Amino acid sequence: MHYREGCATVKPVPQTTPAPTIAGAATGARPMPLLLFLALTLPAFFFCMLANGILGPLLVELAGDLNSSVAAMGLLAAMTALPWAIVAPIAGPFSDRYGRRPLILGGLVVTTLAVLASGLAWDYWSLAAFRFITGLGAALVPPNCTAAVSDFVPAERRGYAVSMMLGTFSLASLIGMPAVTYAAALGGWRTPFFGLAIALALTFVLFLFFFPGTERKRQARFDYAQYFAPMRKNRRPLMLLAANFTERTSVTIGTTYLAAFLLQTYHVALAEVAPALSVVAVGMLIGSVTGGPLTTVRLRLKVCAVAQALTGVTALALFGTSPGFLISVGISFALGLFMSIGRPTILNLLMDVSSESRGTMTGLYAASNQTGTVVGAALGGLVIGLGGYSALAVVALVTGLAGAVIAGWFIGEQRAAPEAVAT
């Protein structure tokens, strides 16, 4: 219904209900200088992601020294991803209630000790146990660092901060993995664990002295379930998590089996494949950094949908054809670029679902990341065993298109939602 005032048409402004305040939620955070915030959170993010993926370059040496096989050692990746996927969402409400600082500090302590113990492992099962504990501790750090963006960074700079954090995923592969390889070559497979433990301990000290806490509203009752209220009230958070899950599945399929594809398809030496993996990491880094400014663009969700679709198409071209080694490396760069562009937007939208459930939302985001990692690795191995890399190409295409469809569905939901009209 419209009303006319002279020559102007005035639309009635829908009445909006203020978001409910969660009793006892952490509050009172003051903005931090962006450089200081990033100087604290980026190393924590980087070292925890490196702790998650440190086994990759060490598999052969670990298998020989601990009397196991490379395949069995590869399974230890799930020993870190699984507790990460479980603990991150469970810890989210505690982060929203008591603040980010206690959980980040506790996570750094547990991760430091677990990484140090991994370097002292004496057999397969001791290493498996320490890797499991590593996942428990690391699950508390990156999600809460990400949630802290909305606590300490002004709204207009949050997209940039989020994109820098997500770029550390790529830096862990681009810089961290070669560093692990070099350290192992110098001092054996235990050396990288000891070095990483020292880096994590120094990061803990920095957080202890320079990362501020948040005040908390005084309230006796802690309603754990209330922090998941945004999930019950609308389905948009679930759609965002589903889009992220499909994106992470595509990423895992593309990155986990790329080296094996290049080796078996073009019969090149391992030394020639290593630069190709760095090319993918560079593409992912550029995509994450480029995606930061897109979080404030009106068409950001359409960009996400297109990027997801292009991820699937690019993966199909990479694994489904054999155009030559150098061309395949170029396609892998495009794959890394497309698969990372939409990630800052998805995370930013999740953090904006509820100002008092940001820790919960980023915990669920971390869970969808790790679940997608496990599903992508397992599904990719199964598909290759059944139908080879051509079948893997089709699965990668399907997951990319599925992510595009979910992003498009989210766009439709936003259009259907009532919006206030400025007069």
C-alpha positions as CSV (number, residue, x, y, z in Angstrom):
1,M,0.0,0.0,0.0
2,H,1.3,3.5,-0.9
3,Y,0.4,7.0,0.1
4,R,0.7,10.1,-2.0
5,E,2.1,13.4,-0.7
6,G,2.0,16.0,-3.5
7,C,4.0,14.4,-6.3
8,A,5.9,12.0,-4.2
9,T,5.0,8.5,-3.4
10,V,5.8,7.4,0.2
11,K,6.1,3.8,1.0
12,P,5.4,2.8,4.6
13,V,8.5,1.7,6.4
14,P,8.3,-1.8,7.8
15,Q,8.6,-2.0,11.6
16,T,11.6,-3.9,12.6
17,T,12.1,-5.7,15.9
18,P,15.4,-5.1,17.6
19,A,17.6,-8.2,17.9
20,P,17.2,-9.8,21.3
21,T,20.1,-9.3,23.7
22,I,21.6,-12.5,25.0
23,A,22.0,-12.3,28.8
24,G,25.7,-12.3,29.9
25,A,27.1,-11.9,26.4
26,A,30.6,-10.5,26.1
27,T,30.5,-6.8,25.5
28,G,32.4,-3.6,26.0
29,A,35.2,-4.2,23.4
30,R,37.1,-1.1,22.3
31,P,38.5,-0.8,18.8
32,M,42.1,-1.8,18.4
33,P,44.6,-0.3,15.8
34,L,44.2,-2.6,12.8
35,L,47.9,-3.2,12.5
36,L,48.2,-4.3,16.1
37,F,45.2,-6.6,15.7
38,L,46.6,-8.2,12.6
39,A,50.1,-8.5,14.1
40,L,48.6,-10.6,16.9
41,T,46.0,-12.6,15.1
42,L,47.7,-13.4,11.8
43,P,50.6,-15.3,13.4
44,A,48.2,-17.2,15.6
45,F,46.1,-18.1,12.6
46,F,49.2,-19.0,10.5
47,F,50.9,-21.3,13.1
48,C,47.7,-23.1,14.0
49,M,47.0,-23.8,10.3
50,L,50.6,-25.0,9.9
51,A,50.1,-27.3,13.0
52,N,47.1,-28.7,11.1
53,G,49.0,-29.5,7.9
54,I,52.5,-30.1,9.1
55,L,52.4,-33.8,8.4
56,G,52.3,-33.5,4.6
57,P,56.0,-33.1,3.9
58,L,57.0,-35.5,6.6
59,L,54.9,-38.6,5.7
60,V,57.7,-40.6,4.2
61,E,60.2,-40.0,7.0
62,L,57.6,-40.5,9.7
63,A,56.5,-43.8,8.2
64,G,60.1,-45.1,8.1
65,D,61.0,-43.9,11.6
66,L,57.8,-45.1,13.3
67,N,57.5,-48.4,11.5
68,S,54.3,-47.5,9.7
69,S,53.2,-46.8,6.1
70,V,52.7,-43.6,4.2
71,A,49.0,-44.4,3.8
72,A,48.5,-44.9,7.5
73,M,50.4,-41.7,8.3
74,G,48.2,-39.9,5.9
75,L,45.1,-40.9,7.9
76,L,46.5,-38.9,10.8
77,A,45.3,-35.7,9.0
78,A,41.8,-36.7,10.1
79,M,43.0,-37.0,13.7
80,T,43.4,-33.2,13.7
81,A,40.5,-32.3,11.5
82,L,37.9,-34.3,13.4
83,P,38.3,-32.8,16.9
84,W,38.6,-29.4,15.2
85,A,35.2,-29.9,13.6
86,I,33.6,-31.0,16.8
87,V,35.2,-28.6,19.3
88,A,34.9,-25.3,17.3
89,P,31.1,-25.1,17.3
90,I,30.8,-26.4,20.9
91,A,33.2,-23.7,22.2
92,G,31.4,-20.9,20.2
93,P,28.8,-20.0,22.9
94,F,31.5,-19.9,25.6
95,S,33.4,-17.5,23.5
96,D,30.4,-15.3,23.1
97,R,29.7,-15.4,26.8
98,Y,33.2,-15.0,28.3
99,G,35.1,-13.3,25.5
100,R,37.6,-14.4,22.9
101,R,40.8,-13.9,25.0
102,P,40.5,-16.8,27.5
103,L,39.7,-19.4,24.7
104,I,42.5,-18.2,22.4
105,L,45.0,-18.3,25.3
106,G,43.8,-21.8,26.4
107,G,43.9,-23.0,22.8
108,L,47.5,-21.7,22.3
109,V,48.6,-23.5,25.4
110,V,47.1,-26.8,24.4
111,T,48.3,-26.6,20.8
112,T,51.9,-25.6,21.9
113,L,52.1,-28.6,24.3
114,A,50.6,-31.0,21.8
115,V,52.9,-29.9,19.0
116,L,55.9,-30.3,21.3
117,A,54.7,-33.7,22.4
118,S,54.3,-34.7,18.7
119,G,58.0,-34.1,18.2
120,L,58.7,-36.5,21.0
121,A,56.3,-39.3,19.7
122,W,57.7,-42.8,20.0
123,D,55.3,-44.7,17.8
124,Y,52.3,-44.4,15.5
125,W,49.6,-44.3,18.3
126,S,51.4,-41.8,20.4
127,L,51.6,-39.5,17.5
128,A,48.0,-40.1,16.7
129,A,47.0,-39.1,20.3
130,F,49.1,-36.0,20.2
131,R,47.7,-35.0,16.8
132,F,44.2,-35.4,18.2
133,I,45.0,-33.1,21.1
134,T,46.5,-30.6,18.6
135,G,43.1,-30.5,16.9
136,L,41.4,-29.9,20.2
137,G,43.6,-26.9,21.0
138,A,43.8,-25.4,17.5
139,A,40.0,-25.5,17.2
140,L,39.9,-22.6,19.8
141,V,42.3,-20.2,18.1
142,P,41.4,-19.3,14.4
143,P,37.6,-19.2,14.9
144,N,37.9,-16.9,17.9
145,C,40.5,-14.7,16.2
146,T,38.0,-14.4,13.3
147,A,35.1,-13.6,15.7
148,A,37.3,-10.9,17.4
149,V,37.3,-9.0,14.1
150,S,33.8,-7.8,14.8
151,D,34.7,-7.0,18.4
152,F,37.8,-4.8,17.7
153,V,37.8,-3.8,14.1
154,P,35.6,-1.0,12.7
155,A,32.9,-2.2,10.3
156,E,34.4,-0.5,7.2
157,R,37.7,-2.4,7.7
158,R,36.4,-5.8,8.7
159,G,36.3,-7.2,5.1
160,Y,40.0,-6.4,4.8
161,A,40.9,-8.0,8.1
162,V,38.9,-11.1,7.3
163,S,40.5,-11.5,3.9
164,M,44.0,-11.1,5.5
165,M,43.1,-13.9,7.9
166,L,41.8,-16.2,5.2
167,G,44.9,-15.5,3.2
168,T,47.0,-17.2,5.9
169,F,45.5,-20.5,4.7
170,S,47.4,-20.0,1.5
171,L,50.5,-18.7,3.2
172,A,50.7,-21.8,5.4
173,S,51.1,-23.8,2.1
174,L,53.2,-21.3,0.3
175,I,55.7,-20.5,3.1
176,G,55.0,-22.9,5.9
177,M,55.3,-26.2,4.0
178,P,58.7,-25.4,2.4
179,A,59.9,-24.3,5.8
180,V,58.8,-27.6,7.4
181,T,60.5,-29.5,4.5
182,Y,63.8,-27.5,5.0
183,A,63.8,-27.9,8.8
184,A,63.2,-31.7,8.4
185,A,66.1,-31.9,5.9
186,L,68.4,-30.2,8.3
187,G,67.5,-31.9,11.6
188,G,65.0,-34.8,10.9
189,W,61.2,-34.9,11.2
190,R,61.2,-33.9,14.9
191,T,62.8,-30.5,14.2
192,P,59.8,-28.8,12.6
193,F,57.6,-29.8,15.5
194,F,60.0,-28.3,18.0
195,G,60.4,-25.1,16.0
196,L,56.6,-24.7,15.6
197,A,56.1,-25.2,19.4
198,I,58.5,-22.4,20.0
199,A,56.7,-20.1,17.6
200,L,53.3,-21.0,19.2
201,A,54.7,-20.3,22.7
202,L,55.9,-16.8,21.6
203,T,52.5,-16.1,20.1
204,F,50.9,-17.0,23.4
205,V,53.2,-14.5,25.2
206,L,52.2,-11.8,22.7
207,F,48.5,-12.5,23.2
208,L,48.9,-12.6,27.0
209,F,50.3,-9.1,27.2
210,F,48.8,-7.3,24.3
211,F,45.4,-8.8,23.4
212,P,42.6,-7.1,25.4
213,G,39.7,-8.8,27.0
214,T,36.1,-7.8,26.9
215,E,33.7,-6.9,29.7
216,R,30.7,-9.1,30.4
217,K,27.2,-8.2,31.4
218,R,26.6,-9.5,34.9
219,Q,24.0,-12.3,34.7
220,A,23.9,-15.5,36.8
221,R,22.3,-17.8,34.2
222,F,24.1,-19.0,31.2
223,D,21.7,-20.2,28.5
224,Y,24.0,-22.2,26.2
225,A,21.2,-22.9,23.6
226,Q,20.3,-19.2,23.2
227,Y,23.5,-18.6,21.3
228,F,22.2,-20.9,18.5
229,A,18.9,-18.9,18.3
230,P,19.8,-17.4,14.9
231,M,19.9,-20.9,13.5
232,R,16.4,-21.6,14.7
233,K,14.9,-18.3,13.6
234,N,15.9,-18.4,9.9
235,R,17.7,-20.7,7.5
236,R,20.2,-18.2,6.1
237,P,23.0,-19.2,8.4
238,L,22.5,-22.9,7.3
239,M,22.6,-21.8,3.7
240,L,25.8,-19.9,4.2
241,L,27.4,-22.9,6.0
242,A,26.2,-25.3,3.2
243,A,27.8,-23.0,0.6
244,N,31.1,-22.9,2.6
245,F,31.0,-26.7,3.0
246,T,30.7,-27.2,-0.8
247,E,33.4,-24.7,-1.4
248,R,35.7,-26.4,1.1
249,T,35.0,-29.8,-0.4
250,S,35.9,-28.4,-3.8
251,V,39.1,-26.9,-2.4
252,T,40.1,-30.2,-0.8
253,I,39.5,-32.2,-4.0
254,G,41.5,-29.7,-6.0
255,T,44.4,-29.3,-3.7
256,T,44.8,-32.8,-2.3
257,Y,45.0,-34.7,-5.5
258,L,46.6,-32.1,-7.8
259,A,50.2,-33.4,-7.2
260,A,49.2,-37.0,-7.8
261,F,47.3,-36.0,-11.0
262,L,50.3,-34.1,-12.4
263,L,52.8,-36.9,-11.5
264,Q,50.7,-39.7,-13.0
265,T,49.4,-37.8,-16.0
266,Y,52.6,-36.1,-17.2
267,H,55.2,-38.4,-15.6
268,V,57.3,-35.5,-14.3
269,A,59.6,-35.5,-11.3
270,L,58.4,-34.4,-7.9
271,A,60.7,-31.4,-7.9
272,E,58.8,-30.1,-11.0
273,V,55.4,-30.5,-9.2
274,A,56.4,-28.5,-6.1
275,P,56.3,-25.1,-8.0
276,A,52.9,-26.0,-9.4
277,L,51.6,-26.4,-5.8
278,S,53.0,-23.0,-5.0
279,V,51.2,-21.6,-8.0
280,V,47.9,-22.8,-6.6
281,A,48.7,-21.3,-3.2
282,V,49.5,-17.9,-4.9
283,G,46.1,-18.1,-6.7
284,M,44.3,-18.8,-3.4
285,L,46.1,-16.0,-1.7
286,I,45.2,-13.5,-4.4
287,G,41.6,-14.7,-4.3
288,S,41.3,-14.3,-0.6
289,V,42.8,-10.8,-0.6
290,T,40.8,-9.7,-3.6
291,G,37.6,-11.1,-1.9
292,G,38.1,-8.8,1.1
293,P,36.9,-5.5,-0.7
294,L,34.1,-7.5,-2.3
295,T,32.4,-7.9,1.1
296,T,31.1,-4.3,0.9
297,V,30.0,-4.5,-2.8
298,R,26.3,-4.8,-3.5
299,L,26.7,-7.7,-5.9
300,R,29.0,-9.7,-3.6
301,L,26.7,-12.7,-3.5
302,K,26.5,-12.9,-7.2
303,V,30.3,-12.7,-7.4
304,C,30.3,-15.7,-4.9
305,A,27.9,-17.7,-7.0
306,V,29.8,-17.1,-10.2
307,A,33.1,-17.9,-8.5
308,Q,31.7,-21.2,-7.2
309,A,30.5,-22.1,-10.6
310,L,33.9,-21.2,-12.2
311,T,35.6,-23.3,-9.6
312,G,33.7,-26.4,-10.8
313,V,34.3,-25.6,-14.4
314,T,38.0,-25.0,-13.9
315,A,38.3,-28.2,-11.9
316,L,36.6,-30.1,-14.8
317,A,39.1,-28.6,-17.3
318,L,42.0,-29.4,-15.0
319,F,41.2,-33.1,-14.1
320,G,39.2,-33.9,-17.2
321,T,41.7,-32.9,-19.9
322,S,45.4,-33.3,-20.5
323,P,46.4,-30.0,-22.3
324,G,50.0,-30.2,-21.3
325,F,51.9,-29.7,-18.0
326,L,52.4,-26.0,-18.2
327,I,48.8,-25.3,-19.2
328,S,47.5,-27.5,-16.4
329,V,49.7,-25.5,-14.0
330,G,48.0,-22.3,-15.3
331,I,44.6,-23.8,-14.9
332,S,45.5,-24.7,-11.3
333,F,46.3,-21.1,-10.6
334,A,42.8,-20.1,-11.9
335,L,41.3,-22.9,-9.7
336,G,43.0,-21.5,-6.6
337,L,41.9,-18.0,-7.5
338,F,38.2,-18.8,-8.1
339,M,37.8,-21.1,-5.1
340,S,39.0,-18.3,-2.7
341,I,37.2,-15.2,-3.9
342,G,33.9,-15.8,-2.2
343,R,35.3,-17.0,1.1
344,P,35.5,-13.5,2.9
345,T,31.9,-12.7,1.9
346,I,30.5,-15.9,3.3
347,L,32.4,-15.5,6.6
348,N,31.5,-11.8,6.9
349,L,27.8,-12.6,6.4
350,L,27.9,-15.2,9.0
351,M,29.5,-12.9,11.6
352,D,26.7,-10.3,10.8
353,V,23.9,-12.8,11.6
354,S,24.0,-11.9,15.2
355,S,26.2,-9.5,17.0
356,E,26.1,-11.6,20.2
357,S,26.6,-15.0,18.5
358,R,29.7,-14.3,16.4
359,G,31.8,-16.8,18.2
360,T,29.1,-19.4,17.7
361,M,28.8,-18.6,14.0
362,T,32.6,-18.7,13.4
363,G,32.8,-22.0,15.3
364,L,30.1,-23.4,13.0
365,Y,32.1,-22.0,10.0
366,A,35.2,-23.8,11.2
367,A,33.2,-27.0,11.6
368,S,32.0,-26.7,8.0
369,N,35.6,-26.1,6.9
370,Q,36.9,-29.2,8.6
371,T,33.9,-31.4,7.6
372,G,34.4,-30.3,4.0
373,T,38.1,-31.2,4.3
374,V,37.3,-34.7,5.5
375,V,34.5,-35.3,3.0
376,G,36.6,-33.9,0.1
377,A,39.6,-36.1,0.9
378,A,37.5,-39.2,1.4
379,L,35.2,-38.7,-1.6
380,G,38.1,-37.8,-3.9
381,G,40.0,-41.0,-3.0
382,L,36.9,-43.1,-3.4
383,V,36.1,-41.6,-6.8
384,I,39.6,-41.9,-8.1
385,G,39.6,-45.6,-7.1
386,L,36.4,-46.2,-9.0
387,G,36.7,-44.0,-12.1
388,G,40.0,-42.3,-12.2
389,Y,40.7,-38.5,-12.6
390,S,37.9,-38.1,-15.2
391,A,35.4,-39.1,-12.6
392,L,37.0,-36.8,-10.1
393,A,36.6,-33.9,-12.6
394,V,32.8,-34.5,-12.7
395,V,32.6,-34.6,-8.9
396,A,34.5,-31.4,-8.6
397,L,32.2,-29.8,-11.2
398,V,29.1,-30.9,-9.3
399,T,30.4,-29.6,-5.9
400,G,31.2,-26.2,-7.5
401,L,27.8,-25.9,-9.2
402,A,26.1,-27.0,-5.9
403,G,27.8,-24.1,-4.1
404,A,26.7,-21.7,-6.9
405,V,23.1,-22.9,-6.6
406,I,23.2,-22.4,-2.8
407,A,24.6,-18.9,-3.1
408,G,21.9,-18.1,-5.7
409,W,19.2,-19.5,-3.3
410,F,20.6,-17.2,-0.6
411,I,20.2,-14.2,-3.0
412,G,16.6,-15.1,-3.6
413,E,16.0,-15.3,0.2
414,Q,17.5,-11.8,0.6
415,R,15.3,-10.4,-2.1
416,A,12.2,-11.9,-0.4
417,A,13.1,-10.4,3.0
418,P,11.4,-7.1,3.8
419,E,13.7,-4.1,3.8
420,A,13.3,-0.7,5.2
421,V,12.8,2.1,2.6
422,A,14.7,5.3,3.3
423,T,12.6,8.4,2.8
